[in-house]
Amino acid sequence: MQRRRFDRLIIEISLALSRNLSRYPLWLTFKELGMDPEYLTREAVIEFCDEHLADFLARLGHTLPPRRIRRLRRAVARFDPALPTPYERMARI
């Protein structure tokens, strides 16, 4: 269930950048930080956005304005992995 947080984070980052990012560099970054991407908590994702996201993006050659980072942080903080996303709801129909 918690891997959904990682999936949501990569989706939100890709949306904020308006380009599709590879999941692997983000996965490795979490491993380097001592976090397990399979079992991310809400607090771990928020910490990543606050402290490491700008550096992660800079290593990939991307930047986001502070306002977009705050918006991304808010989106991933509100995400509840127990609830299906609108896409998942539509896929069931």
PyMOL Python script that loads the backbone (N, CA, C, O; Angstrom):
from pymol import cmd

cmd.read_pdbstr("""\
ATOM      1  N   MET A   1       0.825  -1.201   0.000  1.00  0.00           N
ATOM      2  CA  MET A   1       0.000   0.000   0.000  1.00  0.00           C
ATOM      3  C   MET A   1       0.864   1.257   0.000  1.00  0.00           C
ATOM      4  O   MET A   1       0.525   2.232  -0.672  1.00  0.00           O
ATOM      5  N   GLN A   2       1.977   1.255   0.743  1.00  0.00           N
ATOM      6  CA  GLN A   2       2.764   2.462   0.869  1.00  0.00           C
ATOM      7  C   GLN A   2       3.531   2.798  -0.406  1.00  0.00           C
ATOM      8  O   GLN A   2       3.920   3.950  -0.600  1.00  0.00           O
ATOM      9  N   ARG A   3       3.752   1.829  -1.264  1.00  0.00           N
ATOM     10  CA  ARG A   3       4.435   2.132  -2.520  1.00  0.00           C
ATOM     11  C   ARG A   3       3.624   3.125  -3.343  1.00  0.00           C
ATOM     12  O   ARG A   3       4.161   3.810  -4.213  1.00  0.00           O
ATOM     13  N   ARG A   4       2.358   3.194  -3.068  1.00  0.00           N
ATOM     14  CA  ARG A   4       1.510   4.152  -3.766  1.00  0.00           C
ATOM     15  C   ARG A   4       1.958   5.575  -3.500  1.00  0.00           C
ATOM     16  O   ARG A   4       1.769   6.449  -4.346  1.00  0.00           O
ATOM     17  N   ARG A   5       2.553   5.827  -2.332  1.00  0.00           N
ATOM     18  CA  ARG A   5       3.081   7.172  -2.055  1.00  0.00           C
ATOM     19  C   ARG A   5       4.236   7.497  -3.002  1.00  0.00           C
ATOM     20  O   ARG A   5       4.317   8.608  -3.526  1.00  0.00           O
ATOM     21  N   PHE A   6       5.119   6.541  -3.219  1.00  0.00           N
ATOM     22  CA  PHE A   6       6.222   6.753  -4.151  1.00  0.00           C
ATOM     23  C   PHE A   6       5.675   7.002  -5.550  1.00  0.00           C
ATOM     24  O   PHE A   6       6.118   7.919  -6.240  1.00  0.00           O
ATOM     25  N   ASP A   7       4.719   6.191  -5.964  1.00  0.00           N
ATOM     26  CA  ASP A   7       4.119   6.345  -7.287  1.00  0.00           C
ATOM     27  C   ASP A   7       3.477   7.722  -7.432  1.00  0.00           C
ATOM     28  O   ASP A   7       3.620   8.376  -8.465  1.00  0.00           O
ATOM     29  N   ARG A   8       2.784   8.148  -6.408  1.00  0.00           N
ATOM     30  CA  ARG A   8       2.125   9.450  -6.459  1.00  0.00           C
ATOM     31  C   ARG A   8       3.149  10.579  -6.522  1.00  0.00           C
ATOM     32  O   ARG A   8       2.949  11.567  -7.229  1.00  0.00           O
ATOM     33  N   LEU A   9       4.242  10.431  -5.782  1.00  0.00           N
ATOM     34  CA  LEU A   9       5.279  11.459  -5.779  1.00  0.00           C
ATOM     35  C   LEU A   9       5.887  11.621  -7.171  1.00  0.00           C
ATOM     36  O   LEU A   9       6.058  12.748  -7.638  1.00  0.00           O
ATOM     37  N   ILE A  10       6.210  10.534  -7.830  1.00  0.00           N
ATOM     38  CA  ILE A  10       6.805  10.649  -9.168  1.00  0.00           C
ATOM     39  C   ILE A  10       5.808  11.236 -10.161  1.00  0.00           C
ATOM     40  O   ILE A  10       6.198  11.973 -11.067  1.00  0.00           O
ATOM     41  N   ILE A  11       4.543  10.922 -10.001  1.00  0.00           N
ATOM     42  CA  ILE A  11       3.509  11.514 -10.864  1.00  0.00           C
ATOM     43  C   ILE A  11       3.433  13.016 -10.644  1.00  0.00           C
ATOM     44  O   ILE A  11       3.395  13.785 -11.604  1.00  0.00           O
ATOM     45  N   GLU A  12       3.410  13.437  -9.385  1.00  0.00           N
ATOM     46  CA  GLU A  12       3.309  14.869  -9.074  1.00  0.00           C
ATOM     47  C   GLU A  12       4.537  15.637  -9.541  1.00  0.00           C
ATOM     48  O   GLU A  12       4.415  16.758 -10.035  1.00  0.00           O
ATOM     49  N   ILE A  13       5.720  15.044  -9.389  1.00  0.00           N
ATOM     50  CA  ILE A  13       6.945  15.700  -9.875  1.00  0.00           C
ATOM     51  C   ILE A  13       6.888  15.837 -11.389  1.00  0.00           C
ATOM     52  O   ILE A  13       7.216  16.893 -11.931  1.00  0.00           O
ATOM     53  N   SER A  14       6.476  14.781 -12.072  1.00  0.00           N
ATOM     54  CA  SER A  14       6.371  14.822 -13.530  1.00  0.00           C
ATOM     55  C   SER A  14       5.369  15.872 -13.985  1.00  0.00           C
ATOM     56  O   SER A  14       5.618  16.593 -14.952  1.00  0.00           O
ATOM     57  N   LEU A  15       4.246  15.961 -13.300  1.00  0.00           N
ATOM     58  CA  LEU A  15       3.248  16.975 -13.644  1.00  0.00           C
ATOM     59  C   LEU A  15       3.781  18.376 -13.416  1.00  0.00           C
ATOM     60  O   LEU A  15       3.553  19.268 -14.234  1.00  0.00           O
ATOM     61  N   ALA A  16       4.487  18.580 -12.317  1.00  0.00           N
ATOM     62  CA  ALA A  16       5.035  19.902 -12.013  1.00  0.00           C
ATOM     63  C   ALA A  16       6.067  20.327 -13.050  1.00  0.00           C
ATOM     64  O   ALA A  16       6.177  21.511 -13.371  1.00  0.00           O
ATOM     65  N   LEU A  17       6.824  19.368 -13.573  1.00  0.00           N
ATOM     66  CA  LEU A  17       7.844  19.673 -14.575  1.00  0.00           C
ATOM     67  C   LEU A  17       7.301  19.670 -15.997  1.00  0.00           C
ATOM     68  O   LEU A  17       7.981  20.108 -16.925  1.00  0.00           O
ATOM     69  N   SER A  18       6.089  19.180 -16.170  1.00  0.00           N
ATOM     70  CA  SER A  18       5.476  19.018 -17.494  1.00  0.00           C
ATOM     71  C   SER A  18       6.302  18.098 -18.386  1.00  0.00           C
ATOM     72  O   SER A  18       6.394  18.306 -19.596  1.00  0.00           O
ATOM     73  N   ARG A  19       6.897  17.083 -17.777  1.00  0.00           N
ATOM     74  CA  ARG A  19       7.639  16.067 -18.523  1.00  0.00           C
ATOM     75  C   ARG A  19       7.691  14.806 -17.690  1.00  0.00           C
ATOM     76  O   ARG A  19       7.642  14.852 -16.460  1.00  0.00           O
ATOM     77  N   ASN A  20       7.790  13.689 -18.368  1.00  0.00           N
ATOM     78  CA  ASN A  20       7.811  12.398 -17.697  1.00  0.00           C
ATOM     79  C   ASN A  20       9.216  12.112 -17.166  1.00  0.00           C
ATOM     80  O   ASN A  20      10.180  12.090 -17.931  1.00  0.00           O
ATOM     81  N   LEU A  21       9.328  11.896 -15.868  1.00  0.00           N
ATOM     82  CA  LEU A  21      10.612  11.566 -15.259  1.00  0.00           C
ATOM     83  C   LEU A  21      10.733  10.069 -15.053  1.00  0.00           C
ATOM     84  O   LEU A  21       9.744   9.374 -14.822  1.00  0.00           O
ATOM     85  N   SER A  22      11.946   9.593 -15.140  1.00  0.00           N
ATOM     86  CA  SER A  22      12.211   8.187 -14.850  1.00  0.00           C
ATOM     87  C   SER A  22      12.094   7.953 -13.349  1.00  0.00           C
ATOM     88  O   SER A  22      12.490   8.796 -12.544  1.00  0.00           O
ATOM     89  N   ARG A  23      11.552   6.813 -12.990  1.00  0.00           N
ATOM     90  CA  ARG A  23      11.366   6.486 -11.577  1.00  0.00           C
ATOM     91  C   ARG A  23      12.670   6.072 -10.915  1.00  0.00           C
ATOM     92  O   ARG A  23      12.843   6.267  -9.712  1.00  0.00           O
ATOM     93  N   TYR A  24      13.584   5.504 -11.685  1.00  0.00           N
ATOM     94  CA  TYR A  24      14.795   4.918 -11.114  1.00  0.00           C
ATOM     95  C   TYR A  24      15.675   5.923 -10.355  1.00  0.00           C
ATOM     96  O   TYR A  24      16.113   5.608  -9.249  1.00  0.00           O
ATOM     97  N   PRO A  25      15.954   7.118 -10.900  1.00  0.00           N
ATOM     98  CA  PRO A  25      16.767   8.068 -10.124  1.00  0.00           C
ATOM     99  C   PRO A  25      16.122   8.448  -8.790  1.00  0.00           C
ATOM    100  O   PRO A  25      16.819   8.610  -7.788  1.00  0.00           O
ATOM    101  N   LEU A  26      14.805   8.589  -8.775  1.00  0.00           N
ATOM    102  CA  LEU A  26      14.128   8.910  -7.520  1.00  0.00           C
ATOM    103  C   LEU A  26      14.230   7.742  -6.551  1.00  0.00           C
ATOM    104  O   LEU A  26      14.446   7.937  -5.355  1.00  0.00           O
ATOM    105  N   TRP A  27      14.076   6.539  -7.064  1.00  0.00           N
ATOM    106  CA  TRP A  27      14.198   5.335  -6.242  1.00  0.00           C
ATOM    107  C   TRP A  27      15.583   5.285  -5.583  1.00  0.00           C
ATOM    108  O   TRP A  27      15.705   5.044  -4.382  1.00  0.00           O
ATOM    109  N   LEU A  28      16.620   5.516  -6.395  1.00  0.00           N
ATOM    110  CA  LEU A  28      17.992   5.499  -5.869  1.00  0.00           C
ATOM    111  C   LEU A  28      18.221   6.609  -4.847  1.00  0.00           C
ATOM    112  O   LEU A  28      18.937   6.413  -3.866  1.00  0.00           O
ATOM    113  N   THR A  29      17.620   7.761  -5.075  1.00  0.00           N
ATOM    114  CA  THR A  29      17.766   8.872  -4.133  1.00  0.00           C
ATOM    115  C   THR A  29      17.180   8.505  -2.780  1.00  0.00           C
ATOM    116  O   THR A  29      17.786   8.783  -1.746  1.00  0.00           O
ATOM    117  N   PHE A  30      16.021   7.893  -2.778  1.00  0.00           N
ATOM    118  CA  PHE A  30      15.439   7.459  -1.502  1.00  0.00           C
ATOM    119  C   PHE A  30      16.329   6.429  -0.818  1.00  0.00           C
ATOM    120  O   PHE A  30      16.515   6.480   0.398  1.00  0.00           O
ATOM    121  N   LYS A  31      16.877   5.503  -1.584  1.00  0.00           N
ATOM    122  CA  LYS A  31      17.782   4.504  -1.001  1.00  0.00           C
ATOM    123  C   LYS A  31      19.017   5.175  -0.403  1.00  0.00           C
ATOM    124  O   LYS A  31      19.454   4.800   0.684  1.00  0.00           O
ATOM    125  N   GLU A  32      19.589   6.171  -1.105  1.00  0.00           N
ATOM    126  CA  GLU A  32      20.752   6.907  -0.598  1.00  0.00           C
ATOM    127  C   GLU A  32      20.431   7.653   0.685  1.00  0.00           C
ATOM    128  O   GLU A  32      21.296   7.813   1.546  1.00  0.00           O
ATOM    129  N   LEU A  33      19.195   8.109   0.817  1.00  0.00           N
ATOM    130  CA  LEU A  33      18.770   8.835   2.016  1.00  0.00           C
ATOM    131  C   LEU A  33      18.403   7.892   3.159  1.00  0.00           C
ATOM    132  O   LEU A  33      18.044   8.344   4.246  1.00  0.00           O
ATOM    133  N   GLY A  34      18.491   6.600   2.918  1.00  0.00           N
ATOM    134  CA  GLY A  34      18.179   5.631   3.954  1.00  0.00           C
ATOM    135  C   GLY A  34      16.697   5.364   4.111  1.00  0.00           C
ATOM    136  O   GLY A  34      16.262   4.853   5.144  1.00  0.00           O
ATOM    137  N   MET A  35      15.920   5.704   3.099  1.00  0.00           N
ATOM    138  CA  MET A  35      14.476   5.466   3.129  1.00  0.00           C
ATOM    139  C   MET A  35      14.148   4.336   2.163  1.00  0.00           C
ATOM    140  O   MET A  35      14.785   4.194   1.119  1.00  0.00           O
ATOM    141  N   ASP A  36      13.166   3.548   2.513  1.00  0.00           N
ATOM    142  CA  ASP A  36      12.724   2.471   1.636  1.00  0.00           C
ATOM    143  C   ASP A  36      11.542   2.958   0.809  1.00  0.00           C
ATOM    144  O   ASP A  36      10.473   3.212   1.364  1.00  0.00           O
ATOM    145  N   PRO A  37      11.707   3.095  -0.511  1.00  0.00           N
ATOM    146  CA  PRO A  37      10.615   3.592  -1.355  1.00  0.00           C
ATOM    147  C   PRO A  37       9.362   2.728  -1.314  1.00  0.00           C
ATOM    148  O   PRO A  37       8.270   3.208  -1.616  1.00  0.00           O
ATOM    149  N   GLU A  38       9.507   1.468  -0.945  1.00  0.00           N
ATOM    150  CA  GLU A  38       8.344   0.577  -0.856  1.00  0.00           C
ATOM    151  C   GLU A  38       7.442   0.943   0.328  1.00  0.00           C
ATOM    152  O   GLU A  38       6.239   0.688   0.291  1.00  0.00           O
ATOM    153  N   TYR A  39       8.011   1.529   1.357  1.00  0.00           N
ATOM    154  CA  TYR A  39       7.261   1.782   2.594  1.00  0.00           C
ATOM    155  C   TYR A  39       7.414   3.226   3.050  1.00  0.00           C
ATOM    156  O   TYR A  39       7.799   3.476   4.192  1.00  0.00           O
ATOM    157  N   LEU A  40       7.122   4.165   2.183  1.00  0.00           N
ATOM    158  CA  LEU A  40       7.223   5.570   2.537  1.00  0.00           C
ATOM    159  C   LEU A  40       6.040   5.992   3.402  1.00  0.00           C
ATOM    160  O   LEU A  40       4.900   5.595   3.163  1.00  0.00           O
ATOM    161  N   THR A  41       6.331   6.782   4.384  1.00  0.00           N
ATOM    162  CA  THR A  41       5.276   7.377   5.199  1.00  0.00           C
ATOM    163  C   THR A  41       4.979   8.773   4.669  1.00  0.00           C
ATOM    164  O   THR A  41       5.744   9.325   3.878  1.00  0.00           O
ATOM    165  N   ARG A  42       3.893   9.317   5.101  1.00  0.00           N
ATOM    166  CA  ARG A  42       3.530  10.684   4.721  1.00  0.00           C
ATOM    167  C   ARG A  42       4.623  11.648   5.150  1.00  0.00           C
ATOM    168  O   ARG A  42       4.990  12.552   4.400  1.00  0.00           O
ATOM    169  N   GLU A  43       5.144  11.455   6.356  1.00  0.00           N
ATOM    170  CA  GLU A  43       6.177  12.342   6.894  1.00  0.00           C
ATOM    171  C   GLU A  43       7.466  12.258   6.080  1.00  0.00           C
ATOM    172  O   GLU A  43       8.137  13.268   5.871  1.00  0.00           O
ATOM    173  N   ALA A  44       7.812  11.051   5.620  1.00  0.00           N
ATOM    174  CA  ALA A  44       9.025  10.880   4.821  1.00  0.00           C
ATOM    175  C   ALA A  44       8.908  11.600   3.477  1.00  0.00           C
ATOM    176  O   ALA A  44       9.875  12.205   3.014  1.00  0.00           O
ATOM    177  N   VAL A  45       7.749  11.539   2.860  1.00  0.00           N
ATOM    178  CA  VAL A  45       7.547  12.213   1.579  1.00  0.00           C
ATOM    179  C   VAL A  45       7.585  13.728   1.767  1.00  0.00           C
ATOM    180  O   VAL A  45       8.169  14.441   0.951  1.00  0.00           O
ATOM    181  N   ILE A  46       6.970  14.218   2.831  1.00  0.00           N
ATOM    182  CA  ILE A  46       6.994  15.656   3.111  1.00  0.00           C
ATOM    183  C   ILE A  46       8.426  16.108   3.396  1.00  0.00           C
ATOM    184  O   ILE A  46       8.853  17.159   2.919  1.00  0.00           O
ATOM    185  N   GLU A  47       9.162  15.322   4.165  1.00  0.00           N
ATOM    186  CA  GLU A  47      10.565  15.649   4.448  1.00  0.00           C
ATOM    187  C   GLU A  47      11.377  15.709   3.154  1.00  0.00           C
ATOM    188  O   GLU A  47      12.194  16.612   2.975  1.00  0.00           O
ATOM    189  N   PHE A  48      11.158  14.763   2.266  1.00  0.00           N
ATOM    190  CA  PHE A  48      11.862  14.759   0.989  1.00  0.00           C
ATOM    191  C   PHE A  48      11.561  16.030   0.210  1.00  0.00           C
ATOM    192  O   PHE A  48      12.472  16.667  -0.318  1.00  0.00           O
ATOM    193  N   CYS A  49      10.295  16.401   0.137  1.00  0.00           N
ATOM    194  CA  CYS A  49       9.913  17.605  -0.604  1.00  0.00           C
ATOM    195  C   CYS A  49      10.544  18.855   0.011  1.00  0.00           C
ATOM    196  O   CYS A  49      10.989  19.746  -0.712  1.00  0.00           O
ATOM    197  N   ASP A  50      10.582  18.921   1.328  1.00  0.00           N
ATOM    198  CA  ASP A  50      11.118  20.097   2.007  1.00  0.00           C
ATOM    199  C   ASP A  50      12.633  20.194   1.923  1.00  0.00           C
ATOM    200  O   ASP A  50      13.172  21.288   1.756  1.00  0.00           O
ATOM    201  N   GLU A  51      13.320  19.078   2.035  1.00  0.00           N
ATOM    202  CA  GLU A  51      14.769  19.119   2.199  1.00  0.00           C
ATOM    203  C   GLU A  51      15.575  18.618   1.005  1.00  0.00           C
ATOM    204  O   GLU A  51      16.722  19.032   0.834  1.00  0.00           O
ATOM    205  N   HIS A  52      15.019  17.746   0.180  1.00  0.00           N
ATOM    206  CA  HIS A  52      15.834  17.085  -0.839  1.00  0.00           C
ATOM    207  C   HIS A  52      15.344  17.250  -2.273  1.00  0.00           C
ATOM    208  O   HIS A  52      16.096  16.980  -3.209  1.00  0.00           O
ATOM    209  N   LEU A  53      14.126  17.680  -2.463  1.00  0.00           N
ATOM    210  CA  LEU A  53      13.566  17.733  -3.819  1.00  0.00           C
ATOM    211  C   LEU A  53      14.339  18.676  -4.727  1.00  0.00           C
ATOM    212  O   LEU A  53      14.639  18.318  -5.866  1.00  0.00           O
ATOM    213  N   ALA A  54      14.666  19.861  -4.258  1.00  0.00           N
ATOM    214  CA  ALA A  54      15.379  20.829  -5.096  1.00  0.00           C
ATOM    215  C   ALA A  54      16.733  20.268  -5.534  1.00  0.00           C
ATOM    216  O   ALA A  54      17.124  20.428  -6.690  1.00  0.00           O
ATOM    217  N   ASP A  55      17.445  19.617  -4.625  1.00  0.00           N
ATOM    218  CA  ASP A  55      18.744  19.017  -4.972  1.00  0.00           C
ATOM    219  C   ASP A  55      18.569  17.868  -5.966  1.00  0.00           C
ATOM    220  O   ASP A  55      19.349  17.735  -6.908  1.00  0.00           O
ATOM    221  N   PHE A  56      17.561  17.054  -5.756  1.00  0.00           N
ATOM    222  CA  PHE A  56      17.282  15.948  -6.669  1.00  0.00           C
ATOM    223  C   PHE A  56      17.027  16.466  -8.080  1.00  0.00           C
ATOM    224  O   PHE A  56      17.580  15.949  -9.051  1.00  0.00           O
ATOM    225  N   LEU A  57      16.195  17.481  -8.181  1.00  0.00           N
ATOM    226  CA  LEU A  57      15.877  18.045  -9.494  1.00  0.00           C
ATOM    227  C   LEU A  57      17.105  18.696 -10.128  1.00  0.00           C
ATOM    228  O   LEU A  57      17.305  18.590 -11.338  1.00  0.00           O
ATOM    229  N   ALA A  58      17.923  19.365  -9.328  1.00  0.00           N
ATOM    230  CA  ALA A  58      19.132  20.005  -9.851  1.00  0.00           C
ATOM    231  C   ALA A  58      20.094  18.966 -10.438  1.00  0.00           C
ATOM    232  O   ALA A  58      20.725  19.214 -11.465  1.00  0.00           O
ATOM    233  N   ARG A  59      20.204  17.812  -9.789  1.00  0.00           N
ATOM    234  CA  ARG A  59      21.068  16.747 -10.323  1.00  0.00           C
ATOM    235  C   ARG A  59      20.586  16.257 -11.673  1.00  0.00           C
ATOM    236  O   ARG A  59      21.384  15.812 -12.499  1.00  0.00           O
ATOM    237  N   LEU A  60      19.284  16.337 -11.901  1.00  0.00           N
ATOM    238  CA  LEU A  60      18.720  15.910 -13.188  1.00  0.00           C
ATOM    239  C   LEU A  60      18.666  17.050 -14.206  1.00  0.00           C
ATOM    240  O   LEU A  60      18.260  16.853 -15.351  1.00  0.00           O
ATOM    241  N   GLY A  61      19.078  18.238 -13.775  1.00  0.00           N
ATOM    242  CA  GLY A  61      19.078  19.386 -14.677  1.00  0.00           C
ATOM    243  C   GLY A  61      17.752  20.113 -14.757  1.00  0.00           C
ATOM    244  O   GLY A  61      17.484  20.795 -15.747  1.00  0.00           O
ATOM    245  N   HIS A  62      16.919  19.983 -13.740  1.00  0.00           N
ATOM    246  CA  HIS A  62      15.614  20.634 -13.708  1.00  0.00           C
ATOM    247  C   HIS A  62      15.522  21.545 -12.490  1.00  0.00           C
ATOM    248  O   HIS A  62      16.232  21.360 -11.502  1.00  0.00           O
ATOM    249  N   THR A  63      14.652  22.514 -12.579  1.00  0.00           N
ATOM    250  CA  THR A  63      14.356  23.370 -11.426  1.00  0.00           C
ATOM    251  C   THR A  63      12.854  23.615 -11.371  1.00  0.00           C
ATOM    252  O   THR A  63      12.150  23.547 -12.379  1.00  0.00           O
ATOM    253  N   LEU A  64      12.400  23.897 -10.183  1.00  0.00           N
ATOM    254  CA  LEU A  64      11.013  24.293  -9.976  1.00  0.00           C
ATOM    255  C   LEU A  64      11.009  25.536  -9.095  1.00  0.00           C
ATOM    256  O   LEU A  64      11.784  25.626  -8.143  1.00  0.00           O
ATOM    257  N   PRO A  65      10.142  26.490  -9.407  1.00  0.00           N
ATOM    258  CA  PRO A  65      10.027  27.652  -8.526  1.00  0.00           C
ATOM    259  C   PRO A  65       9.498  27.212  -7.153  1.00  0.00           C
ATOM    260  O   PRO A  65       8.801  26.202  -7.054  1.00  0.00           O
ATOM    261  N   PRO A  66       9.823  27.956  -6.110  1.00  0.00           N
ATOM    262  CA  PRO A  66       9.363  27.587  -4.758  1.00  0.00           C
ATOM    263  C   PRO A  66       7.849  27.395  -4.658  1.00  0.00           C
ATOM    264  O   PRO A  66       7.377  26.530  -3.921  1.00  0.00           O
ATOM    265  N   ARG A  67       7.100  28.194  -5.395  1.00  0.00           N
ATOM    266  CA  ARG A  67       5.642  28.062  -5.350  1.00  0.00           C
ATOM    267  C   ARG A  67       5.191  26.699  -5.888  1.00  0.00           C
ATOM    268  O   ARG A  67       4.287  26.081  -5.326  1.00  0.00           O
ATOM    269  N   ARG A  68       5.815  26.229  -6.972  1.00  0.00           N
ATOM    270  CA  ARG A  68       5.465  24.915  -7.534  1.00  0.00           C
ATOM    271  C   ARG A  68       5.867  23.791  -6.589  1.00  0.00           C
ATOM    272  O   ARG A  68       5.176  22.776  -6.496  1.00  0.00           O
ATOM    273  N   ILE A  69       6.989  23.971  -5.885  1.00  0.00           N
ATOM    274  CA  ILE A  69       7.411  22.959  -4.902  1.00  0.00           C
ATOM    275  C   ILE A  69       6.417  22.901  -3.756  1.00  0.00           C
ATOM    276  O   ILE A  69       6.070  21.814  -3.292  1.00  0.00           O
ATOM    277  N   ARG A  70       5.952  24.058  -3.293  1.00  0.00           N
ATOM    278  CA  ARG A  70       4.944  24.072  -2.217  1.00  0.00           C
ATOM    279  C   ARG A  70       3.653  23.399  -2.669  1.00  0.00           C
ATOM    280  O   ARG A  70       3.033  22.661  -1.904  1.00  0.00           O
ATOM    281  N   ARG A  71       3.253  23.653  -3.902  1.00  0.00           N
ATOM    282  CA  ARG A  71       2.034  23.038  -4.435  1.00  0.00           C
ATOM    283  C   ARG A  71       2.198  21.521  -4.539  1.00  0.00           C
ATOM    284  O   ARG A  71       1.284  20.769  -4.202  1.00  0.00           O
ATOM    285  N   LEU A  72       3.360  21.080  -5.005  1.00  0.00           N
ATOM    286  CA  LEU A  72       3.647  19.651  -5.102  1.00  0.00           C
ATOM    287  C   LEU A  72       3.632  19.014  -3.717  1.00  0.00           C
ATOM    288  O   LEU A  72       3.052  17.946  -3.518  1.00  0.00           O
ATOM    289  N   ARG A  73       4.278  19.684  -2.760  1.00  0.00           N
ATOM    290  CA  ARG A  73       4.314  19.184  -1.375  1.00  0.00           C
ATOM    291  C   ARG A  73       2.908  19.020  -0.824  1.00  0.00           C
ATOM    292  O   ARG A  73       2.588  18.009  -0.199  1.00  0.00           O
ATOM    293  N   ARG A  74       2.077  20.020  -1.059  1.00  0.00           N
ATOM    294  CA  ARG A  74       0.697  19.971  -0.571  1.00  0.00           C
ATOM    295  C   ARG A  74      -0.077  18.817  -1.205  1.00  0.00           C
ATOM    296  O   ARG A  74      -0.862  18.148  -0.534  1.00  0.00           O
ATOM    297  N   ALA A  75       0.146  18.587  -2.498  1.00  0.00           N
ATOM    298  CA  ALA A  75      -0.558  17.509  -3.203  1.00  0.00           C
ATOM    299  C   ALA A  75      -0.168  16.138  -2.648  1.00  0.00           C
ATOM    300  O   ALA A  75      -1.035  15.292  -2.431  1.00  0.00           O
ATOM    301  N   VAL A  76       1.125  15.912  -2.419  1.00  0.00           N
ATOM    302  CA  VAL A  76       1.531  14.603  -1.905  1.00  0.00           C
ATOM    303  C   VAL A  76       1.193  14.450  -0.430  1.00  0.00           C
ATOM    304  O   VAL A  76       0.985  13.331   0.040  1.00  0.00           O
ATOM    305  N   ALA A  77       1.134  15.552   0.308  1.00  0.00           N
ATOM    306  CA  ALA A  77       0.756  15.471   1.718  1.00  0.00           C
ATOM    307  C   ALA A  77      -0.718  15.096   1.867  1.00  0.00           C
ATOM    308  O   ALA A  77      -1.088  14.406   2.817  1.00  0.00           O
ATOM    309  N   ARG A  78      -1.554  15.543   0.940  1.00  0.00           N
ATOM    310  CA  ARG A  78      -2.984  15.241   0.995  1.00  0.00           C
ATOM    311  C   ARG A  78      -3.328  13.844   0.495  1.00  0.00           C
ATOM    312  O   ARG A  78      -4.418  13.337   0.760  1.00  0.00           O
ATOM    313  N   PHE A  79      -2.408  13.228  -0.221  1.00  0.00           N
ATOM    314  CA  PHE A  79      -2.685  11.925  -0.827  1.00  0.00           C
ATOM    315  C   PHE A  79      -2.877  10.861   0.242  1.00  0.00           C
ATOM    316  O   PHE A  79      -2.055  10.713   1.146  1.00  0.00           O
ATOM    317  N   ASP A  80      -3.974  10.122   0.126  1.00  0.00           N
ATOM    318  CA  ASP A  80      -4.265   9.013   1.027  1.00  0.00           C
ATOM    319  C   ASP A  80      -4.209   7.721   0.214  1.00  0.00           C
ATOM    320  O   ASP A  80      -5.074   7.488  -0.630  1.00  0.00           O
ATOM    321  N   PRO A  81      -3.191   6.870   0.460  1.00  0.00           N
ATOM    322  CA  PRO A  81      -3.063   5.659  -0.355  1.00  0.00           C
ATOM    323  C   PRO A  81      -4.193   4.655  -0.149  1.00  0.00           C
ATOM    324  O   PRO A  81      -4.340   3.723  -0.940  1.00  0.00           O
ATOM    325  N   ALA A  82      -4.978   4.829   0.885  1.00  0.00           N
ATOM    326  CA  ALA A  82      -6.086   3.905   1.129  1.00  0.00           C
ATOM    327  C   ALA A  82      -7.270   4.186   0.202  1.00  0.00           C
ATOM    328  O   ALA A  82      -8.115   3.314   0.000  1.00  0.00           O
ATOM    329  N   LEU A  83      -7.337   5.381  -0.355  1.00  0.00           N
ATOM    330  CA  LEU A  83      -8.444   5.752  -1.234  1.00  0.00           C
ATOM    331  C   LEU A  83      -8.025   5.618  -2.689  1.00  0.00           C
ATOM    332  O   LEU A  83      -6.898   5.974  -3.036  1.00  0.00           O
ATOM    333  N   PRO A  84      -8.898   5.117  -3.542  1.00  0.00           N
ATOM    334  CA  PRO A  84      -8.551   5.013  -4.964  1.00  0.00           C
ATOM    335  C   PRO A  84      -8.489   6.396  -5.616  1.00  0.00           C
ATOM    336  O   PRO A  84      -9.241   7.302  -5.257  1.00  0.00           O
ATOM    337  N   THR A  85      -7.597   6.534  -6.559  1.00  0.00           N
ATOM    338  CA  THR A  85      -7.503   7.786  -7.307  1.00  0.00           C
ATOM    339  C   THR A  85      -8.647   7.850  -8.309  1.00  0.00           C
ATOM    340  O   THR A  85      -9.258   6.823  -8.603  1.00  0.00           O
ATOM    341  N   PRO A  86      -8.952   9.030  -8.841  1.00  0.00           N
ATOM    342  CA  PRO A  86     -10.005   9.111  -9.865  1.00  0.00           C
ATOM    343  C   PRO A  86      -9.713   8.204 -11.063  1.00  0.00           C
ATOM    344  O   PRO A  86     -10.632   7.612 -11.629  1.00  0.00           O
ATOM    345  N   TYR A  87      -8.456   8.093 -11.447  1.00  0.00           N
ATOM    346  CA  TYR A  87      -8.091   7.212 -12.555  1.00  0.00           C
ATOM    347  C   TYR A  87      -8.435   5.757 -12.224  1.00  0.00           C
ATOM    348  O   TYR A  87      -8.958   5.034 -13.072  1.00  0.00           O
ATOM    349  N   GLU A  88      -8.145   5.331 -10.999  1.00  0.00           N
ATOM    350  CA  GLU A  88      -8.447   3.960 -10.593  1.00  0.00           C
ATOM    351  C   GLU A  88      -9.955   3.711 -10.543  1.00  0.00           C
ATOM    352  O   GLU A  88     -10.426   2.624 -10.878  1.00  0.00           O
ATOM    353  N   ARG A  89     -10.694   4.717 -10.128  1.00  0.00           N
ATOM    354  CA  ARG A  89     -12.158   4.574 -10.123  1.00  0.00           C
ATOM    355  C   ARG A  89     -12.703   4.406 -11.528  1.00  0.00           C
ATOM    356  O   ARG A  89     -13.575   3.570 -11.766  1.00  0.00           O
ATOM    357  N   MET A  90     -12.188   5.204 -12.462  1.00  0.00           N
ATOM    358  CA  MET A  90     -12.666   5.119 -13.838  1.00  0.00           C
ATOM    359  C   MET A  90     -12.242   3.790 -14.484  1.00  0.00           C
ATOM    360  O   MET A  90     -12.957   3.262 -15.336  1.00  0.00           O
ATOM    361  N   ALA A  91     -11.112   3.263 -14.092  1.00  0.00           N
ATOM    362  CA  ALA A  91     -10.639   2.015 -14.666  1.00  0.00           C
ATOM    363  C   ALA A  91     -11.548   0.847 -14.282  1.00  0.00           C
ATOM    364  O   ALA A  91     -11.635  -0.143 -15.009  1.00  0.00           O
ATOM    365  N   ARG A  92     -12.214   0.964 -13.157  1.00  0.00           N
ATOM    366  CA  ARG A  92     -13.128  -0.113 -12.710  1.00  0.00           C
ATOM    367  C   ARG A  92     -14.427  -0.124 -13.488  1.00  0.00           C
ATOM    368  O   ARG A  92     -15.121  -1.140 -13.522  1.00  0.00           O
ATOM    369  N   ILE A  93     -14.762   0.979 -14.106  1.00  0.00           N
ATOM    370  CA  ILE A  93     -16.051   1.070 -14.809  1.00  0.00           C
ATOM    371  C   ILE A  93     -16.014   0.316 -16.109  1.00  0.00           C
ATOM    372  O   ILE A  93     -17.009   0.284 -16.832  1.00  0.00           O
TER     373      ILE A  93
END
""", "prot")
cmd.dss("prot")
cmd.show_as("cartoon", "prot")
cmd.util.cbc("prot")
cmd.orient("prot")
